[in-house]
Amino acid sequence: MERFRMSRRVQIDDPNPQPPQYDDIPHDDSSPVQPDEPEPDNQEKLRKRDYINVPSHPYLMKILNKQGDQIVLFADKILKFTGSGKMKCRFLLITDFAIYIVDPETDSLKRRIALAAVEKICLSELNDNFLAVIIPTEYDLLVASARKNEIVTAFVEATRRASDYELDVVSSNRFEYNAASDLVKEIEFEEVEGGVKTRILRK
């Protein structure tokens, strides 16, 4: 996974205050990048990827226990994009069976996605913080995180644990995703001086 380099802050295009065609995205304020250090074993590696200390949140443990999940491969605060283009602060948890999107303000589970339902991960070839989880049977998931490469690694490891296939990771500076069940959007990335310009087009 060396091609997934650590992300830097993103310069976002703000072409027009009227939104009939484009969604405006402000600067990302996802979790800061922290350098990786050698870990002595797999358990330490799993703990290192838990950036929110899941065991310290009883409601998170209750959610996981209810679903029978015990192994958390990744946990962190992320920004999730809604179908209308709004950004919501959420906890992202990846286990060896599913993806969890949790609202930290209301302590409530907003979405659970079985790993078996994930077709692929889409992300750009640049140093932005965005990635899309493509789920053909549902609507897709677009998130932003400074730990994008760690999320991709966790997804690949999780699907490898759960099945015999390698998750498809697609790198492209333009791709489509289903922002809602009946809404397709296209996200474009362009490298500019000082960062990456990101634009979301409503199809």
Disulfide bonds with the S-S distance in Angstrom:
none
